[in-house]
Every structure is written in structure tokens, then in C-alpha cells.
Amino acid sequence: FYAKVSDLHTELYKGPGTAMANPLVAFTLIKRLHSEWLNVVYSNEALENTQALRSSYEEEEADLPKLEDLQGAAKGLMRLQDVYSLQVASLVRGRFQRVTNGKPTDIYLPAVSVPLSGDDCFLVGKVAYEQEDYYHSVQWLEESVRLFRGAGGEWSPENEGTLEDALDHLAFSHFKTGNVSYALSLSQELLHRDPMNERVLQNVEKYEKLLVTSPSKSVRRDGLRRPTSSHLRTRDTYERLCQTQGSQPAHFENPRLFCDYFTNGNPGLLLLPVRREVLSLQPYVVLYHNFISDTETEDIKGLAQPGLKRSVVAAGEKQATAEYRISKSAWLKGSAQSTVGKLDQKISMLTGLNVKHPYGEYLQVVNYGIGGHYEPHFDHATSPSSPVFKLKTGNRVATFMIYLSSVEAGGSTAFIYANFSVPVVEKAAIFWWNLHRNGQGDVDTLHAGCPVLIGDKWG
């Protein structure tokens, strides 16, 4: 285990800074820090240096990833698998591939990557299994069993799972999806390895009885179906726009769309107009290129970092975390002379809006982690019970979003009903009106933040 970690720090983590941008690399690091070190420290193999090893571990434990972080990383990988139609077998090998015309096709070739182990796959499959999500648990546990078998069932002290564990979870997952015959085959293999396991013996008898009484239902080939989402009625459009990443020729070939140098008639922009790209007329969406400088970007990220917390959404009259929004965010206040204050002033010059509190909200800085995303939503409130109205400042008239970083793949902003997506453009800002002139919400502004495939997205 020490040799493996040492090699990683010598070769992988001291390599290009893009290493941690790869979700597979990041997932394995979180898993190692949360559970593998813990398993090693408290294993029988560590007895020789027990006290020193455990006391050193406990000193660092408070700053290490928690179980929630590890489960979140596993869910992030499954989200990337779904939204970008990635093959699990390819992900396990460190590749990002989807099937196109019957053949695996690379959709991205990362500069740095790592293969996943049988235990890595077991953990992802177990997270799905515990949510009763057998669509994902079957796929990840199949890979776990394959890798554990390939290793001859050999166990390492840092592992949380074993071949027996993977077989057990996979058998029940297949049973739940209707594939009773395969559930029986896996349970028999498990029983051969653990003949005294009463529970598995009872499962074998149960599956055999089912195959006799209902042979026609023993194998259901349609058993693997993705879980539905109450928040995602437009899933197919959302995922298509995320996969095409701004490549929608039918939309962008509109002759009424244009680029120009824009001043908004403001004297402060006459000598240095902003490069404006009109992306859509309905809804009205524009991109302002090079809106923010490198120095301002780093200042904003540095100010936000200490206050980052899990992002929340409106839930009735309260706010709560939700699976359809995965990110961390912080709110920044600023004086007139601060970086935040200067950005507010520039936004006002471009849009003609007073963005100072209480007319505008404080600057919200968001960071998206592994598979970080925000499923289709409106920025303006659509319910009278929304917390927005409790502030007595009115509804959100417009959105001005600045891209503080670039990403290598994924992370586009997708406008669902308008049927186009905008890739992340570092240092640019995107602007749109949420409300019509009469104060009614513009339904065409339904939009989403696509999951980040490779990279670290700040906005």
C-alpha cells in the first residue's frame, strides 16, 4: 500500500496540474484518504507500528474527506456515466468512451488518468445498491466481480470489499432487476466460497423455487432501467445539450445573431468597449468576452474559498440541499474599492441595472466538484411561497454569471426550451433576462449547469 501511494505522489500528483481535474483520479484520492488509510491503520498487518501509525492518522483525520464526500464522489461518477452516456467498462480502464454506431468512441482523452480497482468499483456499486438503484449497482458490481476474480480473490488491507461482498451485492441486484437465473448462479458461486452462510443458502433455495414456479420470468432482459427523477422532466433534451457542448449549428447559424464591441452608451466603456456575442434573441442571452482579468479572478476565488458550503435550493419557504444541485457556494459583499465593488460597477455599466444591495443580490461564487451540476431550473421564483419574496426585494429580473475558470470537458450552460448550450469560456460573462417587461417569468430561460466531466469549474 505504501509503495502504491509513494508511486502516485512521485509520478501522478507531481505531474501536470490537470491530474486532479480528472474525476477518476479525484475519486480514488478521496477514497484512499477516507477509507483505505483507515483500513490499513486498523488492520492486523499494521500491528508492527501500530501506535505511531494510528496516532499520526488521528492527527490528520479531522481534515480528511468524510463519508459524505466519498459517497458524493461515487454519485458524481454515476452522474457523469448517465449524462454523457459513458461506458462503465471504459471508465474502469481510465477511458471516457461512449458507444457510437456500435463502437466505443473516445469523447475525451485526459492527459492524466488511472484505472479503477475491484474495490473502487465495489464502493460505487454499493452506494447505488444502498439507494436501491440497481441499474447502476449491477453495472459497477459486474466490473468489481470481474476485477476481483482477475486478482484471484486476493485481498489487500486497504480494501473495504472482497470478492464475496461483491458477489453478494451483485446477486441481489440481479434478483431485484428480475434476472433470477443469474442471481442464482452468483449465489451458488458465493456459497461455494462460503458454505456455512445460512442467508445465502436461503437465497439459493428461494431462487431455485422461483425458477421452477415461474420459469418464464426467470430472466428479464429489460430489467436495467435508469432511475426516474421527479426533478427532471426534460432529461433527454438536457443530456443531448450537455453532450453536444455548444455545437448546435441550426441555432447559431441564425443570421440575426451577431458580435460587436459594446458600450451600452456608457462613457466609462467608450475607450475600452466589451466584446459582445449575442447567443440568442428569445430568450435574450449574450456573452461578454474577457469581462474579468486574471488578477480579479484569483481575488474572487481567494475571498470565496474559506466560506464555501454545500449549495442550497428553495424548498417551500425554506432552503435545503438537493441532489439536483451539487456544488459549493459562498456569498461575497464588497466595498466600492474592492474587487467585488469594481465588478458590480462594471456590470451596472454593461446592463444599466443597479446591482448594489438591496437592488441586487450579493455576489455568489460557486465551485463544482466531481460531476458537479445544477439540473434544469429557473433563476427567478415561480412560486408565491418562495424565500425570494420574503426578502421584499422583488423577483430576480436578470442573471449575470461570470466564468472564473476554464474546464477541459463538460460544464456547459444548457437552455432547455431554447434548445442550445453554451460551453464554459474562461473570464467571459453570460447575461440573460429572467422576466418579461410585464414582470412575468420567461419560461424560455429554463437552464441547467451540465456536470463537469474534466476540470474544476468556478463561476
Summary of the structure (lengths in Angstrom):
residues: 459
radius of gyration: 25.4
end to end distance: 37.7
largest distance: 83.9
contacts: 1424
relative contact order: 0.11
helix: 45%
strand: 19%
